Amino acid sequence: MANHIAEEKPLRKMADAFKDLANTLNSQTLDEAVQLEVATFSRACTLVSPLFRCLGIAFKFAELDYVAKVDDLAEASKSITTLKAMMDQDVQADCVRRAGSHTRNLLRVKRGLDMVKVLFEQIIASEGNSLKDPASKAYQQVFAPYHGWAIRKAVSAGMYALPTRQQLMNKLNEDEASARTQMQNYVASSGTVILYIDKLFISRDLGIDW
C-alpha cells in the first residue's frame, strides 16, 4: 500500500476549498441574504474525506458515515440550489429529524467538519509525535456526546492504531511547517462555515444537539 494517498496535496486542497466557502459567505453582507450552494459545499466536503482515511481504524466509522452523508448532499444538489432551500424543503415536509433527511445529514456532515477543526487545533497546540491525545480530545468534544457505549469503546481501542504525527504529515505530503499553515487555514475558514450552518439550524428553531 502506498505511504501517501493519491491526491498530491489533500490538506492544501481541503484548506483552499474551505477558504473559498468562507470568502463566499463573508462577501455577502445582509445576514438573511447569505446563501451557500449545496453543490459547492458538498464538493468542498468531499475533500475532507482523505483526512479521515489517514486516521485509520479509530475513525473508520466516522469516515463511512461522513462519506455517505456528503454523497447524499451531492445528490440533493442536482435538484436543490442552496442549503437554506434544502432545509426549508425538509421543514415544509416535516421530515427534518427523519433518518436520511438532507437536513439531518447536513448536521452530521457539519459535525465531521467540526471534529477535524478541533483535531487540527489540538495538533497545532501540541508538540509530541503521538496523535492519541489530540484525536481523543476532538472525539470527546464533538462526537462522543452522540455515540453509545459500544461505539465509544471501539473508538477508544482504535486510538492505539492512529498514525504518528510524522506519519500523518507523510501521508498528506506535507512537512511540519506547511501542514501547520494549512491546518490553521482550515481552522479559520471552517469556523466561518460551521457558524453559518449552526445559524441556519438555530434560526429555524431546529437546534443542533440531536
N, C-alpha and C positions, 0 to 999 in steps of 0.2 A: 504493500500500500504506500502511496506517495506520502512524503512527510510534509506536504503542504497541499492545500485544496486548489482546485482547478483555477479559480479566479486569481488574477495576478495580485491585486491589492484589495481584497474583500473589505478590510477595515476602512480603507480610504473611500471606496465606493459607497459604503454604508454611511459614513460621516458626511460625504458630499451630498448624498440624496436627502438626508435629513436637514442639512443646511439649506437646500433648495426649498424644502417644505416650510421651514421656519421663515425663510425670506418671503415666501408666498403669503404666509399669514401676517407677517409684520408689515407687508406692503399695503395691506387693506386696513383702513383706519376705523371705519364705523363697525362696532362690535357685532351688530345684528347682520351686517352685510358680509362678514368674513366667511369665506367659503373655501373648502378643500375638496378637490375632486377625489372620488373613490379610486379611480384608476391610478392617479399619481401617487396617492397614499399607499395603495396595495403594492405598487411596483417598488416603492422605497422599502416597504416592509419585507419583501422577498429578499432584499439584500442583507437582512439581519440573520436569515436562516443559517448561513455558513458559520456564524459565530456560535450558535447553539451546537452545531455538529462538532466544532472544535473542542467543546467542553466534555464530550464523551457521554458515558452512560448515566452520569448523575443528572443530566438534563435531557436525556433521551425522551422522556415523557413530555417535557416542555416543547422540545423540537417538533415532535409528531403533532401535538395539539396546535401549536403555533402555525405550522405549515398548513394544516387543514383549514384553520380559520382564515388565514391570509388568502388561500385558494378560493374560499367562499366569497370573500370581499372582491377578489379579482373577477370572479364570475358575475357578481352583482353589478360591477362597474360597466358591464355590457349594456345594462338597461337603466341604471341609476347614475346620475351625474355626480352629485355631491354627498358628503357624509350627512349633512343636515337633511337632505331629501330622503336619504336611505332610512334615517332614524324616524323621521316624520311618517314615513310609509308604514313602518312597523308599529308606531304608536297608534295610527289610524286602524290598523288591522288587529290591534290588541294582542300582539304576539311578541312584545319586546323580550320577555323573560323565557319564552319558549325555547327549548333546546333547538339549535340550528338557525335561530333567527339571526339576521345580519347584525342587528344591534348588539345582541348577546356576544356574537363572535367579535365584534369591534372592541367590546370591553375586554375580552380575553387577549386579543392582539395588543391592545394598549398595555395590558399588564405585562406581556412579554417584553415590550419595548422598555417599560419601566424597570424590569428586572435587569436588563442589560445596562441600562443607565446607572443603576445602583452598583452593579458589579464593576463597571468602569470607574466609578467614583471611589470604590474601595481599593481597586488595583492601583489607581493613581496615588492614593493616600498611604499605601503600604510599600514596604521595601524588600520584603523577603521573596524567595523564589516559589513558595507554595501559594496556590490559589485557593486552598481549602477555606481559609478564614474569609477572604473577600466573597467567595461564592456562597458560603454558608450564611453570611450576613445578608447578602442580596436575596437569597431564597427565603430566609426567615422574615425579612421585611415585606416582600412583595407577594410570594406565592403561598407560604405556609399557612396563613390565616384561612385559606380557602381549600386546603387539602386535608383529607382524612389521615388517620394514623398510619395506614398501610403505605400510602404514597410518601408521607414524611419520612418513614423508616427506610424506604427504598432509596430515597434521595440521600439521606444521611449516609447510608452504606456506600453509595456511588461516589460520594465526595472523596473517598480514598483513591479513586481511579482518575481524578482530574489530572490534566496535564500540568506540568510546572509552568511557571511564568515564562521561562525561556522557551519551552516547547510551544506554548501558545503563540509567542511572538514569531517563532519559526513557521508555524502553520499559517499565520496571517501574512507572512513575508514582510515583516517589519522589524526594525531594531527598537530598542527601548525608547529612544528619543522620539522616533517617528510614531511609534504606537501611542505613546503618551499624548502627543499632539492630536492625533486622530480621535483618541478616546475623549479628550477634552472637548473637541469639536462636536462629537456626538452627544455628549452630556448636555452641552449648552443648547444645541438645536432640538434634540429630542424633548428636552424640558418644555420648550415652547409648544411643541406638537401635543405632548401629553396633557398640558394645561388646557389647551384648546379642546381636546376631546372630553376631558373632565367637565368643562363648562357646558358642552353640548348635553351631557347627561344631567348635570345639576339643574340647568335652566329648564329642563323638561320634567323636573321632579322625579327622575328615574333612579337617582342615587348611583354610587359607584362601588359599593361594598356588597356585592352579591355575585 
